[in-house]
């Protein structure tokens, strides 16, 4: 029986470096968007699959243009110096009671500046792209430790 290999990573302080290392900030958001459109039994078979695909396309369009929906401090630009990493996990589902298409999007940002999501712009984007008069939108800022529970929830839905 063999022993497991130990992965060893080492670093050495650069004594010539005069800049102070700045620790990145981790911000996790859980977004919930609901179309508020109910699907009755006769509609479900014909429109539901198509509408779910459209909903997913709109989500991907939103995520690929996320820089337009983030507020940064004045004079700060969205680039590699301010936003180190952005990731997103989402699920599109139909509610069990009201049969409404909705999504839960878990967004993780690693950054060096203050960031906020621009809620009204996000709502307007989804209303326009889905051609709806209104959508339900909720955003929660999560503790980093809570994100694993959310990921588990998103994965159980698929």
KETOR-487735 format. One record per residue (C-alpha): residue in three letters; x, y, z. Coordinates in Angstrom, 1 decimal. Layout:
<rec><resn>ALA</resn><x>X</x><y>Y</y><z>Z</z></rec>
...
//
This chain:
<rec><resn>UNK</resn><x>0.0</x><y>0.0</y><z>0.0</z></rec>
<rec><resn>UNK</resn><x>1.5</x><y>3.4</y><z>-1.0</z></rec>
<rec><resn>UNK</resn><x>1.3</x><y>6.6</y><z>1.0</z></rec>
<rec><resn>UNK</resn><x>-0.4</x><y>9.7</y><z>-0.4</z></rec>
<rec><resn>UNK</resn><x>1.9</x><y>12.2</y><z>-2.0</z></rec>
<rec><resn>UNK</resn><x>2.3</x><y>15.5</y><z>-0.1</z></rec>
<rec><resn>UNK</resn><x>1.9</x><y>18.6</y><z>-2.3</z></rec>
<rec><resn>UNK</resn><x>4.5</x><y>21.2</y><z>-1.1</z></rec>
<rec><resn>UNK</resn><x>4.3</x><y>24.8</y><z>-2.1</z></rec>
<rec><resn>UNK</resn><x>6.9</x><y>27.3</y><z>-0.9</z></rec>
<rec><resn>UNK</resn><x>7.4</x><y>31.0</y><z>-1.2</z></rec>
<rec><resn>UNK</resn><x>10.2</x><y>33.4</y><z>-0.1</z></rec>
<rec><resn>UNK</resn><x>9.7</x><y>37.0</y><z>0.9</z></rec>
<rec><resn>UNK</resn><x>11.1</x><y>39.5</y><z>-1.6</z></rec>
<rec><resn>UNK</resn><x>13.3</x><y>41.7</y><z>0.7</z></rec>
<rec><resn>UNK</resn><x>13.7</x><y>44.3</y><z>-2.0</z></rec>
<rec><resn>UNK</resn><x>10.0</x><y>44.9</y><z>-2.4</z></rec>
<rec><resn>UNK</resn><x>8.8</x><y>48.2</y><z>-1.0</z></rec>
<rec><resn>UNK</resn><x>5.1</x><y>47.9</y><z>-1.7</z></rec>
<rec><resn>UNK</resn><x>2.8</x><y>46.5</y><z>0.9</z></rec>
<rec><resn>UNK</resn><x>0.9</x><y>43.4</y><z>-0.2</z></rec>
<rec><resn>UNK</resn><x>-2.8</x><y>44.1</y><z>-0.5</z></rec>
<rec><resn>UNK</resn><x>-5.1</x><y>41.3</y><z>0.3</z></rec>
<rec><resn>UNK</resn><x>-7.9</x><y>40.9</y><z>-2.2</z></rec>
<rec><resn>UNK</resn><x>-11.5</x><y>41.2</y><z>-1.0</z></rec>
<rec><resn>UNK</resn><x>-14.0</x><y>38.4</y><z>-1.7</z></rec>
<rec><resn>UNK</resn><x>-17.6</x><y>39.3</y><z>-2.3</z></rec>
<rec><resn>UNK</resn><x>-20.3</x><y>36.8</y><z>-3.0</z></rec>
<rec><resn>UNK</resn><x>-23.8</x><y>37.7</y><z>-4.2</z></rec>
<rec><resn>UNK</resn><x>-26.9</x><y>35.5</y><z>-4.6</z></rec>
<rec><resn>UNK</resn><x>-29.2</x><y>36.9</y><z>-7.2</z></rec>
<rec><resn>UNK</resn><x>-32.8</x><y>35.7</y><z>-7.6</z></rec>
<rec><resn>UNK</resn><x>-34.7</x><y>36.7</y><z>-10.7</z></rec>
<rec><resn>UNK</resn><x>-38.3</x><y>35.6</y><z>-11.4</z></rec>
<rec><resn>UNK</resn><x>-40.1</x><y>36.2</y><z>-14.7</z></rec>
<rec><resn>UNK</resn><x>-43.5</x><y>36.3</y><z>-12.8</z></rec>
<rec><resn>UNK</resn><x>-45.0</x><y>34.5</y><z>-15.7</z></rec>
<rec><resn>UNK</resn><x>-47.1</x><y>31.5</y><z>-14.8</z></rec>
<rec><resn>UNK</resn><x>-47.4</x><y>28.4</y><z>-17.0</z></rec>
<rec><resn>UNK</resn><x>-50.6</x><y>26.5</y><z>-17.0</z></rec>
<rec><resn>UNK</resn><x>-50.7</x><y>22.8</y><z>-17.9</z></rec>
<rec><resn>UNK</resn><x>-51.7</x><y>23.4</y><z>-21.6</z></rec>
<rec><resn>UNK</resn><x>-48.9</x><y>26.0</y><z>-22.0</z></rec>
<rec><resn>UNK</resn><x>-46.2</x><y>24.1</y><z>-20.3</z></rec>
<rec><resn>UNK</resn><x>-45.7</x><y>21.6</y><z>-23.0</z></rec>
<rec><resn>UNK</resn><x>-45.5</x><y>24.1</y><z>-25.9</z></rec>
<rec><resn>UNK</resn><x>-43.8</x><y>27.1</y><z>-24.4</z></rec>
<rec><resn>UNK</resn><x>-41.9</x><y>26.2</y><z>-21.3</z></rec>
<rec><resn>UNK</resn><x>-38.8</x><y>24.6</y><z>-22.8</z></rec>
<rec><resn>UNK</resn><x>-38.4</x><y>27.4</y><z>-25.3</z></rec>
<rec><resn>UNK</resn><x>-38.9</x><y>30.1</y><z>-22.7</z></rec>
<rec><resn>UNK</resn><x>-36.4</x><y>28.4</y><z>-20.4</z></rec>
<rec><resn>UNK</resn><x>-33.8</x><y>28.4</y><z>-23.2</z></rec>
<rec><resn>UNK</resn><x>-34.5</x><y>32.1</y><z>-23.8</z></rec>
<rec><resn>UNK</resn><x>-34.1</x><y>32.8</y><z>-20.1</z></rec>
<rec><resn>UNK</resn><x>-30.8</x><y>31.0</y><z>-20.1</z></rec>
<rec><resn>UNK</resn><x>-29.5</x><y>32.9</y><z>-23.1</z></rec>
<rec><resn>UNK</resn><x>-30.4</x><y>36.2</y><z>-21.4</z></rec>
<rec><resn>UNK</resn><x>-28.6</x><y>35.2</y><z>-18.2</z></rec>
<rec><resn>UNK</resn><x>-25.5</x><y>34.4</y><z>-20.2</z></rec>
<rec><resn>UNK</resn><x>-25.7</x><y>37.7</y><z>-22.0</z></rec>
<rec><resn>UNK</resn><x>-26.0</x><y>39.5</y><z>-18.7</z></rec>
<rec><resn>UNK</resn><x>-23.0</x><y>37.5</y><z>-17.2</z></rec>
<rec><resn>UNK</resn><x>-20.8</x><y>38.2</y><z>-20.2</z></rec>
<rec><resn>UNK</resn><x>-21.4</x><y>41.9</y><z>-19.8</z></rec>
<rec><resn>UNK</resn><x>-21.2</x><y>42.1</y><z>-16.0</z></rec>
<rec><resn>UNK</resn><x>-18.9</x><y>45.1</y><z>-16.1</z></rec>
<rec><resn>UNK</resn><x>-21.9</x><y>47.2</y><z>-17.1</z></rec>
<rec><resn>UNK</resn><x>-23.9</x><y>46.2</y><z>-14.0</z></rec>
<rec><resn>UNK</resn><x>-21.2</x><y>46.9</y><z>-11.4</z></rec>
<rec><resn>UNK</resn><x>-20.7</x><y>50.2</y><z>-9.6</z></rec>
<rec><resn>UNK</resn><x>-17.1</x><y>51.1</y><z>-8.8</z></rec>
<rec><resn>UNK</resn><x>-15.8</x><y>54.2</y><z>-6.9</z></rec>
<rec><resn>UNK</resn><x>-15.4</x><y>57.3</y><z>-9.1</z></rec>
<rec><resn>UNK</resn><x>-12.3</x><y>57.1</y><z>-11.2</z></rec>
<rec><resn>UNK</resn><x>-11.8</x><y>53.4</y><z>-10.8</z></rec>
<rec><resn>UNK</resn><x>-12.1</x><y>51.2</y><z>-13.9</z></rec>
<rec><resn>UNK</resn><x>-13.1</x><y>47.6</y><z>-14.4</z></rec>
<rec><resn>UNK</resn><x>-9.9</x><y>45.9</y><z>-15.2</z></rec>
<rec><resn>UNK</resn><x>-7.4</x><y>43.3</y><z>-13.9</z></rec>
<rec><resn>UNK</resn><x>-6.0</x><y>45.8</y><z>-11.4</z></rec>
<rec><resn>UNK</resn><x>-9.3</x><y>46.2</y><z>-9.6</z></rec>
<rec><resn>UNK</resn><x>-11.2</x><y>43.0</y><z>-10.3</z></rec>
<rec><resn>UNK</resn><x>-9.0</x><y>39.9</y><z>-10.0</z></rec>
<rec><resn>UNK</resn><x>-11.6</x><y>37.2</y><z>-10.7</z></rec>
<rec><resn>UNK</resn><x>-15.3</x><y>36.8</y><z>-11.4</z></rec>
<rec><resn>UNK</resn><x>-17.2</x><y>33.6</y><z>-11.4</z></rec>
<rec><resn>UNK</resn><x>-20.8</x><y>32.6</y><z>-11.7</z></rec>
<rec><resn>UNK</resn><x>-22.9</x><y>29.5</y><z>-11.1</z></rec>
<rec><resn>UNK</resn><x>-26.6</x><y>29.5</y><z>-11.8</z></rec>
<rec><resn>UNK</resn><x>-29.7</x><y>27.3</y><z>-12.2</z></rec>
<rec><resn>UNK</resn><x>-32.8</x><y>28.0</y><z>-14.2</z></rec>
<rec><resn>UNK</resn><x>-35.9</x><y>26.3</y><z>-12.7</z></rec>
<rec><resn>UNK</resn><x>-39.7</x><y>26.3</y><z>-12.6</z></rec>
<rec><resn>UNK</resn><x>-41.3</x><y>26.9</y><z>-9.3</z></rec>
<rec><resn>UNK</resn><x>-43.2</x><y>24.0</y><z>-7.9</z></rec>
<rec><resn>UNK</resn><x>-46.3</x><y>26.1</y><z>-6.8</z></rec>
<rec><resn>UNK</resn><x>-46.8</x><y>29.0</y><z>-9.2</z></rec>
<rec><resn>UNK</resn><x>-44.9</x><y>27.4</y><z>-12.1</z></rec>
<rec><resn>UNK</resn><x>-42.8</x><y>30.5</y><z>-12.8</z></rec>
<rec><resn>UNK</resn><x>-39.4</x><y>30.4</y><z>-14.5</z></rec>
<rec><resn>UNK</resn><x>-36.8</x><y>31.9</y><z>-12.3</z></rec>
<rec><resn>UNK</resn><x>-33.1</x><y>31.7</y><z>-11.7</z></rec>
<rec><resn>UNK</resn><x>-30.6</x><y>31.7</y><z>-8.8</z></rec>
<rec><resn>UNK</resn><x>-27.2</x><y>33.1</y><z>-9.7</z></rec>
<rec><resn>UNK</resn><x>-24.3</x><y>32.9</y><z>-7.4</z></rec>
<rec><resn>UNK</resn><x>-21.7</x><y>35.5</y><z>-8.3</z></rec>
<rec><resn>UNK</resn><x>-18.2</x><y>35.5</y><z>-6.7</z></rec>
<rec><resn>UNK</resn><x>-15.9</x><y>38.5</y><z>-7.1</z></rec>
<rec><resn>UNK</resn><x>-12.3</x><y>38.8</y><z>-6.0</z></rec>
<rec><resn>UNK</resn><x>-11.4</x><y>42.4</y><z>-6.1</z></rec>
<rec><resn>UNK</resn><x>-9.2</x><y>45.2</y><z>-4.8</z></rec>
<rec><resn>UNK</resn><x>-11.7</x><y>48.0</y><z>-4.6</z></rec>
<rec><resn>UNK</resn><x>-15.2</x><y>48.6</y><z>-3.4</z></rec>
<rec><resn>UNK</resn><x>-17.9</x><y>47.1</y><z>-5.7</z></rec>
<rec><resn>UNK</resn><x>-21.7</x><y>47.2</y><z>-5.7</z></rec>
<rec><resn>UNK</resn><x>-24.2</x><y>45.7</y><z>-8.1</z></rec>
<rec><resn>UNK</resn><x>-26.3</x><y>48.2</y><z>-9.9</z></rec>
<rec><resn>UNK</resn><x>-29.7</x><y>46.7</y><z>-9.1</z></rec>
<rec><resn>UNK</resn><x>-31.9</x><y>49.0</y><z>-11.2</z></rec>
<rec><resn>UNK</resn><x>-29.7</x><y>48.4</y><z>-14.3</z></rec>
<rec><resn>UNK</resn><x>-30.0</x><y>44.7</y><z>-13.8</z></rec>
<rec><resn>UNK</resn><x>-33.8</x><y>44.8</y><z>-13.5</z></rec>
<rec><resn>UNK</resn><x>-34.1</x><y>47.0</y><z>-16.6</z></rec>
<rec><resn>UNK</resn><x>-31.8</x><y>44.7</y><z>-18.6</z></rec>
<rec><resn>UNK</resn><x>-33.9</x><y>41.6</y><z>-17.8</z></rec>
<rec><resn>UNK</resn><x>-37.2</x><y>43.4</y><z>-18.4</z></rec>
<rec><resn>UNK</resn><x>-36.0</x><y>44.6</y><z>-21.8</z></rec>
<rec><resn>UNK</resn><x>-34.4</x><y>41.3</y><z>-22.9</z></rec>
<rec><resn>UNK</resn><x>-37.3</x><y>39.1</y><z>-21.7</z></rec>
<rec><resn>UNK</resn><x>-39.8</x><y>41.7</y><z>-23.0</z></rec>
<rec><resn>UNK</resn><x>-41.6</x><y>41.8</y><z>-19.7</z></rec>
<rec><resn>UNK</resn><x>-43.2</x><y>44.7</y><z>-17.8</z></rec>
<rec><resn>UNK</resn><x>-41.7</x><y>43.7</y><z>-14.5</z></rec>
<rec><resn>UNK</resn><x>-39.5</x><y>41.0</y><z>-13.0</z></rec>
<rec><resn>UNK</resn><x>-38.9</x><y>40.0</y><z>-9.4</z></rec>
<rec><resn>UNK</resn><x>-35.3</x><y>40.7</y><z>-8.3</z></rec>
<rec><resn>UNK</resn><x>-33.5</x><y>40.0</y><z>-5.1</z></rec>
<rec><resn>UNK</resn><x>-29.8</x><y>40.3</y><z>-4.2</z></rec>
<rec><resn>UNK</resn><x>-28.1</x><y>39.0</y><z>-1.1</z></rec>
<rec><resn>UNK</resn><x>-24.5</x><y>39.7</y><z>-0.1</z></rec>
<rec><resn>UNK</resn><x>-23.3</x><y>36.4</y><z>1.4</z></rec>
<rec><resn>UNK</resn><x>-20.5</x><y>35.5</y><z>3.8</z></rec>
<rec><resn>UNK</resn><x>-17.8</x><y>33.6</y><z>2.0</z></rec>
<rec><resn>UNK</resn><x>-18.6</x><y>30.5</y><z>4.1</z></rec>
<rec><resn>UNK</resn><x>-22.2</x><y>30.5</y><z>3.0</z></rec>
<rec><resn>UNK</resn><x>-21.3</x><y>30.2</y><z>-0.7</z></rec>
<rec><resn>UNK</resn><x>-20.6</x><y>26.5</y><z>-0.4</z></rec>
<rec><resn>UNK</resn><x>-24.2</x><y>25.9</y><z>0.8</z></rec>
<rec><resn>UNK</resn><x>-25.6</x><y>27.9</y><z>-2.1</z></rec>
<rec><resn>UNK</resn><x>-23.4</x><y>25.9</y><z>-4.6</z></rec>
<rec><resn>UNK</resn><x>-24.8</x><y>22.7</y><z>-3.1</z></rec>
<rec><resn>UNK</resn><x>-28.4</x><y>24.0</y><z>-3.6</z></rec>
<rec><resn>UNK</resn><x>-27.7</x><y>25.0</y><z>-7.2</z></rec>
<rec><resn>UNK</resn><x>-26.2</x><y>21.6</y><z>-8.0</z></rec>
<rec><resn>UNK</resn><x>-29.1</x><y>19.7</y><z>-6.5</z></rec>
<rec><resn>UNK</resn><x>-31.5</x><y>21.4</y><z>-8.9</z></rec>
<rec><resn>UNK</resn><x>-29.8</x><y>20.0</y><z>-12.0</z></rec>
//
